Amino acid sequence: MRLFLPLRFFLLSLCLVSSSLSLASNTTNTALHLLQSMTQSFSTLSYEGVFVLSEDTNMNSMRVRHDLMNGVEYESLVDLDGDKVEVLRVDDKIISVYPNAMVANMRAPLIPPFKRFKDVDSDRLIKGYDLIVGPHTSRIAGRKVEVVKLVPKDQYRYGHIFWLDEENHFLLKHDMMKTDGKLLERIQFTSVNFSPDLKDKDFVPKEGSYAEPVVEIQPRRIKNLWQFDWLPDGFSLVWPEARSLNHGTSMLLLSDGMTTVSVFIEPTMKPKAMSIFSMGATIAGERSIKVKNQLYLLTMVGEVPESTIEKLMTVFMPRPDHD
């Protein structure tokens, strides 16, 4: 009988390991399902609400409206603080609305903060994050929520917590944390209505305002002459080719399924040492690199830790077939 005890303990340990792996797999699948449902909710639900975007010492309250009417998607985002700049979208047509032309010349276009969550990639996510589903105990804006946590597996990305509406998985709150756990950015709804009485006139620039159409130029695809000697787990190029912008600038895009890093490379005449800039959750870096007799300015921008941008800039290099 004693001879079989080690075998029994071994089998028991195998069962426990198998059970824990199965539980982790189920949790990951549930988290991925919730996040994918969240991305769909932005464009499929009707909603009107006010949320607060806080970053460092800055806070902005914004109103968002969204509806589908006769097969057409309407969206409005208004900055309720300061000049009340608005972005209107009717399907693919985007218009920035300002109180007057003077404000239009001073203010940068308003960027919808939820746009970053619309391209969640499951395969990349599970390489860079542990996905955890939290308990159903919280309430945001008076509604019950489910919590999904993205815990980084390394120091090259930020952590995320999503509070999703229990009924429709709409994003009611999002926290982005530094690698030390400190809060970096928060988006939180203070009120939301999923049965708004919206009309198409609610998505028309108001009389007397100054409206500018936003033309999103589709950059030309070109051969990618650059490569990375190393990338953090989960990060990879989104496009196989580069994108050609104006003034001879090429663009590449990295993503880990949640976060993107934009890479710009352009000819330059002046050498530049590496410099890193912090803009809240966004980190930007610049340096020049020389290929044969040509000098290039390399710029990287992304919502990742400073050390990530710094390391990526040191492992960026021309491909062997670079002319």
Phi, psi and chi 1 to 4 in degrees:
 res  aa     phi    psi   chi1   chi2   chi3   chi4
   1 MET       -  -38.5 -171.5   70.3  175.5      -
   2 ARG   -65.8  -30.7  -71.0  178.5 -178.6  177.6
   3 LEU   -62.3  -26.8  -64.6  176.0      -      -
   4 PHE   -89.9  -10.2  -67.4  100.5      -      -
   5 LEU   -61.6  -47.7  -77.8  177.0      -      -
   6 PRO   -57.9  -40.1  -23.4   34.4      -      -
   7 LEU   -62.6  -40.8  179.0   59.5      -      -
   8 ARG   -65.5  -41.1  -70.3  172.5   61.3 -173.7
   9 PHE   -65.7  -37.5  -77.1  123.6      -      -
  10 PHE   -64.3  -45.0  175.7   70.3      -      -
  11 LEU   -65.2  -37.9  -68.1  174.4      -      -
  12 LEU   -63.6  -41.9  177.9   60.0      -      -
  13 SER   -65.3  -38.2   64.3      -      -      -
  14 LEU   -61.1  -41.5  -80.5 -178.2      -      -
  15 CYS   -63.3  -41.3  -70.1      -      -      -
  16 LEU   -66.3  -43.1  -69.1  173.8      -      -
  17 VAL   -63.3  -46.5  170.3      -      -      -
  18 SER   -59.6  -40.6  176.3      -      -      -
  19 SER   -65.4  -41.6  176.9      -      -      -
  20 SER   -68.2  -39.2   62.5      -      -      -
  21 LEU   -64.1  -41.5  -71.5  174.9      -      -
  22 SER   -63.7  -41.0  176.7      -      -      -
  23 LEU   -64.8  -42.5 -178.2   60.3      -      -
  24 ALA   -63.4  -40.6      -      -      -      -
  25 SER   -63.9  -42.7  176.6      -      -      -
  26 ASN   -64.6  -40.0  -70.9  -21.9      -      -
  27 THR   -63.3  -43.5  -60.2      -      -      -
  28 THR   -62.6  -45.4  -61.9      -      -      -
  29 ASN   -63.0  -39.8  -70.0  -24.2      -      -
  30 THR   -64.5  -43.6  -59.8      -      -      -
  31 ALA   -62.2  -43.8      -      -      -      -
  32 LEU   -63.1  -41.3  -70.7  172.9      -      -
  33 HIS   -61.0  -43.7  168.2   73.7      -      -
  34 LEU   -64.6  -41.9  -71.5  170.9      -      -
  35 LEU   -67.8  -39.9  -69.2  175.7      -      -
  36 GLN   -66.3  -38.0  -70.5  163.6   -6.3      -
  37 SER   -65.8  -35.5 -177.2      -      -      -
  38 MET   -61.0  -45.7  175.0 -165.5   72.9      -
  39 THR   -62.7  -35.6   63.7      -      -      -
  40 GLN   -71.5  -30.9  -63.4  170.7    2.6      -
  41 SER   -64.9  -29.2   72.2      -      -      -
  42 PHE   -59.9  -34.5  -65.0  128.8      -      -
  43 SER  -106.2  -14.9   55.4      -      -      -
  44 THR  -101.1  -22.9   58.2      -      -      -
  45 LEU   -91.1  155.6  -65.8  177.2      -      -
  46 SER   -95.9  130.9  -62.4      -      -      -
  47 TYR  -158.8  156.0   50.2   88.1      -      -
  48 GLU  -145.0  129.3  178.0  177.3   20.3      -
  49 GLY  -163.5  171.1      -      -      -      -
  50 VAL  -120.7  130.7  173.9      -      -      -
  51 PHE  -131.2  161.1   64.6   89.2      -      -
  52 VAL  -114.2  129.2  175.7      -      -      -
  53 LEU  -106.7  115.7  171.2   62.3      -      -
  54 SER  -119.5  134.0   56.1      -      -      -
  55 GLU  -147.4  120.6 -172.2  177.8   39.7      -
  56 ASP    56.3 -120.6  -71.8  -21.3      -      -
  57 THR   -99.6    3.5   58.0      -      -      -
  58 ASN   -96.0  139.4  -60.1  -40.7      -      -
  59 MET  -135.5  134.2  -67.4 -176.2   66.2      -
  60 ASN  -131.4  132.3  -88.5   79.0      -      -
  61 SER   -99.2  136.8   54.1      -      -      -
  62 MET  -134.6  149.7  -58.9 -174.7 -172.7      -
  63 ARG  -112.5  133.0 -175.2 -170.1   70.8 -149.8
  64 VAL  -121.9  139.4   61.7      -      -      -
  65 ARG  -130.8  141.8  -68.8  172.4  169.0  173.8
  66 HIS  -151.9  138.9 -179.8  -87.7      -      -
  67 ASP  -159.7  158.1 -148.5  -18.8      -      -
  68 LEU  -112.8  119.2  -72.8  169.6      -      -
  69 MET  -129.0  117.7  -68.3  178.8  -89.5      -
  70 ASN    54.8   39.8  -62.0  -39.6      -      -
  71 GLY    79.8    3.5      -      -      -      -
  72 VAL  -108.4  134.5  177.9      -      -      -
  73 GLU   -92.3  126.8 -172.2  176.2   -1.8      -
  74 TYR  -117.8  140.0  -66.6   82.4      -      -
  75 GLU  -147.9  142.4 -171.6  174.6   49.8      -
  76 SER  -138.1  133.9  165.0      -      -      -
  77 LEU  -129.8  121.8 -179.1   66.7      -      -
  78 VAL  -121.3  128.8 -177.9      -      -      -
  79 ASP   -80.7  109.8 -173.1  -15.3      -      -
  80 LEU   -78.6  -10.7  -61.9  176.3      -      -
  81 ASP   -99.2  149.7  -57.8  -34.1      -      -
  82 GLY    69.7 -120.3      -      -      -      -
  83 ASP   -86.8   -0.6  -60.6  -46.7      -      -
  84 LYS    54.1   52.0  -72.2 -166.0  174.2 -178.3
  85 VAL   -70.9  144.7  176.7      -      -      -
  86 GLU  -131.4  146.5 -179.1  176.7   12.2      -
  87 VAL  -118.8  125.1  173.6      -      -      -
  88 LEU  -110.9  138.0  -64.8  170.4      -      -
  89 ARG  -132.5  126.5 -179.2  170.8   66.5   87.0
  90 VAL  -120.9  103.9 -179.9      -      -      -
  91 ASP    53.9 -115.5  -84.2  -13.3      -      -
  92 ASP   -97.9    0.9  -65.0  -31.3      -      -
  93 LYS   -90.7  122.5 -176.7  179.4  179.3 -179.0
  94 ILE  -118.3  135.7  -56.3  173.1      -      -
  95 ILE  -131.8  129.2  -59.4  173.8      -      -
  96 SER   -92.4  132.2  -70.1      -      -      -
  97 VAL  -119.5  127.1 -177.0      -      -      -
  98 TYR  -121.5  157.7  -54.6   88.0      -      -
  99 PRO   -60.2  -35.7  -22.4   32.5      -      -
 100 ASN  -159.6  174.8   51.5   59.3      -      -
 101 ALA   -65.9  -31.4      -      -      -      -
 102 MET   -63.1  -44.3 -176.3  178.6  -63.1      -
 103 VAL   -64.9  -37.3  174.0      -      -      -
 104 ALA   -60.5  -34.9      -      -      -      -
 105 ASN   -76.3  -20.5  -67.9  -31.1      -      -
 106 MET   -98.8  -29.7  -64.4 -173.6  -58.5      -
 107 ARG  -100.0  138.0  -76.7  -74.5  -57.7  -94.6
 108 ALA   -74.8  151.6      -      -      -      -
 109 PRO   -57.6  147.0  -21.6   31.6      -      -
 110 LEU   -75.1  132.3 -163.5   60.7      -      -
 111 ILE  -106.4  119.6  -59.7  175.2      -      -
 112 PRO   -60.2  121.1  -21.9   32.9      -      -
 113 PRO   -70.1  -19.1   25.9  -33.0      -      -
 114 PHE   -84.4   -8.8  -60.0  117.8      -      -
 115 LYS   -60.9  -31.3 -171.4  175.2 -177.6 -179.7
 116 ARG   -66.9  -20.0   72.7  177.0   85.4  156.3
 117 PHE   -96.4    6.4  -55.5  128.4      -      -
 118 LYS   -86.6   -9.5  -71.1 -167.3  173.0 -178.4
 119 ASP  -124.1   51.6  -64.0  -46.3      -      -
 120 VAL   -68.8  128.3  173.3      -      -      -
 121 ASP  -113.8  112.4 -172.8  -57.2      -      -
 122 SER   -62.9  -45.0  -59.6      -      -      -
 123 ASP   -61.9  -40.2  -67.7  -24.8      -      -
 124 ARG   -73.1  -38.4  -69.0  179.3  175.8  140.0
 125 LEU   -57.6  -46.2  -83.5 -177.3      -      -
 126 ILE   -70.6  -14.7   58.3  179.4      -      -
 127 LYS   -81.7  -29.0  -67.8  179.8 -179.2  178.0
 128 GLY  -107.6  -13.2      -      -      -      -
 129 TYR  -136.6  150.9  -57.4   89.0      -      -
 130 ASP   -90.2  128.1  -71.4  -41.3      -      -
 131 LEU  -102.5  125.2  -79.8   67.1      -      -
 132 ILE  -127.3  134.2  -58.3  169.9      -      -
 133 VAL  -100.2  122.9  178.4      -      -      -
 134 GLY   -88.0  178.7      -      -      -      -
 135 PRO   -73.8  157.4   26.6  -33.8      -      -
 136 HIS   -90.3   64.1  -57.1 -151.5      -      -
 137 THR  -116.5  -12.4   56.5      -      -      -
 138 SER   -91.5  161.7  -59.3      -      -      -
 139 ARG  -135.3  132.5  -68.7  175.6   68.6   86.9
 140 ILE  -125.5  129.8  -56.4  -65.6      -      -
 141 ALA    53.2   34.7      -      -      -      -
 142 GLY    79.5    9.0      -      -      -      -
 143 ARG  -121.9  144.8  -62.3 -176.7   64.7   88.6
 144 LYS   -70.3  144.1  -68.9 -177.5  179.9  179.8
 145 VAL  -131.9  159.7  -65.4      -      -      -
 146 GLU  -109.8  144.3  -64.2 -177.7   85.3      -
 147 VAL  -110.9  131.1 -179.7      -      -      -
 148 VAL  -122.2  127.3  177.6      -      -      -
 149 LYS  -112.1  137.7  -63.4 -179.1 -179.0 -179.9
 150 LEU  -112.2  106.5  -90.4   60.4      -      -
 151 VAL  -100.5  117.6 -179.1      -      -      -
 152 PRO   -60.9  141.5  -19.8   31.3      -      -
 153 LYS   -86.5   -8.2  -67.2 -178.5  178.3  179.7
 154 ASP  -147.5 -173.6   54.4   39.4      -      -
 155 GLN   -94.6   11.1   71.7  -85.7   26.7      -
 156 TYR   -96.4    5.6  -62.0  112.4      -      -
 157 ARG  -150.4  163.1   66.6 -155.0   88.4 -147.6
 158 TYR   -87.7  161.0  -64.7  134.4      -      -
 159 GLY   -89.9  157.5      -      -      -      -
 160 HIS  -137.1  144.1  -60.0  -96.3      -      -
 161 ILE  -129.2  128.6  -54.8  178.7      -      -
 162 PHE  -114.2  130.1  -61.5   87.7      -      -
 163 TRP  -106.7  111.3  -75.2  -98.5      -      -
 164 LEU  -109.2  139.0  -51.6 -179.2      -      -
 165 ASP   -56.0  130.9 -171.1  -74.9      -      -
 166 GLU   -63.1  -29.7 -167.3  176.3   68.2      -
 167 GLU   -85.3  -43.5  -66.3 -177.9    9.0      -
 168 ASN  -125.0    1.2   53.6   35.2      -      -
 169 HIS    65.0   22.0  -58.6  156.0      -      -
 170 PHE   -70.1  143.4 -176.0   78.7      -      -
 171 LEU   -75.8  114.6  179.2   62.0      -      -
 172 LEU  -101.8  -21.2  -65.4  176.3      -      -
 173 LYS  -158.9  142.0 -179.8  179.3  175.8 -179.2
 174 HIS  -141.1  130.6  168.1 -103.9      -      -
 175 ASP  -115.7  136.9  -79.8   -2.8      -      -
 176 MET  -115.5  126.5 -172.8 -170.5  -54.8      -
 177 MET  -115.7  146.7  -76.2   84.4   58.4      -
 178 LYS   -69.0  173.6  -64.6 -178.6 -179.5  179.7
 179 THR   -66.9  -21.1   51.5      -      -      -
 180 ASP   -89.8    5.2   59.5    5.6      -      -
 181 GLY    90.3   -4.4      -      -      -      -
 182 LYS   -76.2  142.7  -68.1 -177.4  178.9  178.3
 183 LEU   -66.9  129.9 -179.3   64.5      -      -
 184 LEU  -105.6  -41.0 -175.2   62.1      -      -
 185 GLU  -153.5  145.9  179.4 -172.1  -80.3      -
 186 ARG  -138.6  135.3  170.3  170.9  -71.1  168.9
 187 ILE  -118.2  125.4  -60.3  172.1      -      -
 188 GLN  -145.5  128.5 -179.2  169.5  -14.2      -
 189 PHE   -75.4  138.1  -86.2   85.8      -      -
 190 THR   -99.7  -24.0   56.8      -      -      -
 191 SER  -155.4  147.5   63.8      -      -      -
 192 VAL  -154.8  142.9   63.6      -      -      -
 193 ASN  -130.6  122.6  176.1   16.7      -      -
 194 PHE   -98.0   10.0  -68.0  109.1      -      -
 195 SER  -132.6   57.5  -59.8      -      -      -
 196 PRO   -75.6  147.9   30.6  -35.2      -      -
 197 ASP   -95.1   76.5 -175.9   21.8      -      -
 198 LEU   -99.1  147.1  -62.0  173.9      -      -
 199 LYS  -122.3  162.3  -53.2  -70.7 -169.4  -61.0
 200 ASP   -62.4  -25.0   53.3    4.6      -      -
 201 LYS   -67.8  -18.2   65.0 -179.4 -179.5 -179.0
 202 ASP   -72.5   -9.9  -66.1  -42.6      -      -
 203 PHE  -118.0   34.0  -57.7   90.5      -      -
 204 VAL  -119.9  135.2  176.0      -      -      -
 205 PRO   -54.4  135.4  -24.8   34.0      -      -
 206 LYS   -70.0  149.5  -66.4  178.8  175.3   56.0
 207 GLU   -60.4  134.1 -171.8  175.6  -11.1      -
 208 GLY    92.0   -9.1      -      -      -      -
 209 SER   -84.8  170.2   61.7      -      -      -
 210 TYR  -111.6  117.2 -179.7   83.1      -      -
 211 ALA  -111.9  138.3      -      -      -      -
 212 GLU  -129.3  123.8  -79.9 -174.2  -11.6      -
 213 PRO   -69.3  140.8   24.1  -31.8      -      -
 214 VAL   -98.2  113.1  177.8      -      -      -
 215 VAL   -98.1  111.9 -179.8      -      -      -
 216 GLU   -90.3  103.2  -65.6 -172.2  -22.3      -
 217 ILE   -74.2  129.3  -59.4  174.7      -      -
 218 GLN   -82.3  109.1  -65.4  -63.6  -35.7      -
 219 PRO   -66.8  152.1   22.9  -31.2      -      -
 220 ARG   -76.7  137.6 -178.0  168.5   53.0   92.6
 221 ARG   -79.2  132.9  -61.5 -177.3 -178.8 -175.0
 222 ILE  -135.1  167.2   58.7  173.1      -      -
 223 LYS   -63.3  135.1 -177.0  179.9  179.3 -178.7
 224 ASN   -84.6  116.3  177.4   20.5      -      -
 225 LEU   -99.0    8.9  -58.6  175.5      -      -
 226 TRP  -126.9  160.1  -53.4   91.9      -      -
 227 GLN  -151.8  164.5   65.4 -178.0   14.3      -
 228 PHE  -108.7  133.0  -71.6   89.7      -      -
 229 ASP   -76.2  -14.8 -169.8   42.3      -      -
 230 TRP  -158.9  146.8  166.8   90.5      -      -
 231 LEU  -141.3  145.8  -74.1  172.9      -      -
 232 PRO   -61.9  151.2  -19.5   30.8      -      -
 233 ASP   -53.9  133.1  -74.7  -15.9      -      -
 234 GLY    94.8  -26.9      -      -      -      -
 235 PHE   -80.2  137.0  -86.1   96.4      -      -
 236 SER  -157.7  166.3   60.2      -      -      -
 237 LEU   -70.6  134.5  -72.1  170.9      -      -
 238 VAL   -75.4  -38.6  175.5      -      -      -
 239 TRP  -110.8  140.0  -48.5  -43.5      -      -
 240 PRO   -71.5  -30.4   22.1  -31.4      -      -
 241 GLU  -102.2  166.5  -50.9   97.9  -16.0      -
 242 ALA   -86.1  170.4      -      -      -      -
 243 ARG  -116.2  133.1  -62.8  -67.2 -170.3  -92.6
 244 SER   -92.8  119.0  175.8      -      -      -
 245 LEU  -100.8 -171.1  -52.3  179.8      -      -
 246 ASN   -73.9  163.5   54.1   -7.8      -      -
 247 HIS    59.4   29.9  -52.9  -58.5      -      -
 248 GLY    74.9   16.3      -      -      -      -
 249 THR   -85.4  131.5  -57.6      -      -      -
 250 SER  -102.6  147.8  -61.5      -      -      -
 251 MET  -128.7  137.0  177.0 -177.8  176.8      -
 252 LEU  -121.4  160.7  -55.0  174.2      -      -
 253 LEU  -136.7  124.5 -169.9   64.6      -      -
 254 LEU  -103.4  150.2  -70.1  172.3      -      -
 255 SER  -151.1  147.1  174.5      -      -      -
 256 ASP  -110.9   19.4   69.8  -12.8      -      -
 257 GLY    94.8  -16.3      -      -      -      -
 258 MET  -129.8  -42.6  175.2   59.1   61.3      -
 259 THR  -113.8  143.8  -60.0      -      -      -
 260 THR  -116.4  151.0   59.0      -      -      -
 261 VAL  -126.0  118.3  176.4      -      -      -
 262 SER   -88.5  135.4  -60.1      -      -      -
 263 VAL  -121.5  124.4 -178.4      -      -      -
 264 PHE  -121.6  136.2  -54.8   92.6      -      -
 265 ILE  -135.9  128.1 -172.6   79.0      -      -
 266 GLU  -146.3  149.3   59.8 -176.9  -51.9      -
 267 PRO   -63.0  146.0  -20.4   32.4      -      -
 268 THR  -146.0  164.4 -174.8      -      -      -
 269 MET  -105.9  -14.7  -59.4  -66.9  -70.0      -
 270 LYS  -113.4  129.1  -62.2  179.8 -179.6  179.2
 271 PRO   -69.4  147.7   23.4  -31.7      -      -
 272 LYS  -142.4  127.4 -177.4  176.3  178.1   60.5
 273 ALA   -72.1  161.2      -      -      -      -
 274 MET   -64.8  134.0 -176.9 -175.8  -63.7      -
 275 SER  -138.1  142.4   57.1      -      -      -
 276 ILE  -120.8  134.7  -54.6  -68.0      -      -
 277 PHE  -122.1  141.2  -49.8   92.9      -      -
 278 SER  -111.5  129.1  174.6      -      -      -
 279 MET  -130.3   70.7  -61.2  168.3  -74.7      -
 280 GLY    70.6 -123.3      -      -      -      -
 281 ALA   -76.5  -14.6      -      -      -      -
 282 THR   -95.6  132.2  -57.2      -      -      -
 283 ILE  -115.9  135.7  -56.9  -64.9      -      -
 284 ALA  -126.3  145.2      -      -      -      -
 285 GLY  -136.2  151.6      -      -      -      -
 286 GLU  -139.0  146.4  -75.8 -173.9  -16.9      -
 287 ARG  -167.7  157.9   70.2  178.4  -75.9 -112.3
 288 SER   -99.7  148.1   60.3      -      -      -
 289 ILE  -132.7  147.7   56.1  177.1      -      -
 290 LYS  -113.0  130.8 -168.3  170.8 -176.0  179.0
 291 VAL  -122.8  111.9 -179.0      -      -      -
 292 LYS    55.8 -116.6  -64.0 -178.8  180.0  177.7
 293 ASN  -103.6    7.5  -64.4  -38.2      -      -
 294 GLN  -107.5  135.0  177.2   62.5   57.5      -
 295 LEU  -100.5  137.3 -158.1   61.5      -      -
 296 TYR  -125.6  146.7  -65.6   89.8      -      -
 297 LEU   -99.2  121.2  177.5   63.7      -      -
 298 LEU  -102.5  128.1  170.0   65.4      -      -
 299 THR  -128.8  133.1  -54.9      -      -      -
 300 MET  -127.9  137.0  -66.6 -169.9 -170.8      -
 301 VAL  -136.4  130.3 -177.4      -      -      -
 302 GLY  -170.4  161.3      -      -      -      -
 303 GLU   -89.6   70.3  -70.9 -175.7  -28.0      -
 304 VAL  -137.7  163.8  -68.6      -      -      -
 305 PRO   -59.5  155.3  -24.9   34.4      -      -
 306 GLU   -57.8  -38.8 -177.9  175.7  -40.5      -
 307 SER   -63.1  -29.0   58.9      -      -      -
 308 THR   -68.0  -49.2  -54.4      -      -      -
 309 ILE   -60.2  -43.6  -67.0  -68.3      -      -
 310 GLU   -61.3  -44.1 -171.9  172.3   -9.4      -
 311 LYS   -71.3  -40.7 -175.3  161.9 -174.6  177.6
 312 LEU   -59.9  -34.5  -73.7  173.8      -      -
 313 MET   -72.1  -22.6  -64.8 -172.3   72.9      -
 314 THR   -86.1  -16.6   62.6      -      -      -
 315 VAL  -108.3    9.0  -63.6      -      -      -
 316 PHE   -87.8  130.5 -174.0   79.4      -      -
 317 MET  -154.9  163.9   60.1 -171.8   64.0      -
 318 PRO   -72.6  150.3   26.1  -34.1      -      -
 319 ARG   -72.1  159.1  -74.3 -175.4  170.7  178.7
 320 PRO   -58.4  -27.8  -24.6   33.6      -      -
 321 ASP   -92.5   14.4   55.3  -11.3      -      -
 322 HIS   -63.8  128.4 -167.7  -65.5      -      -
 323 ASP   -76.5      -  -66.5  -30.0      -      -
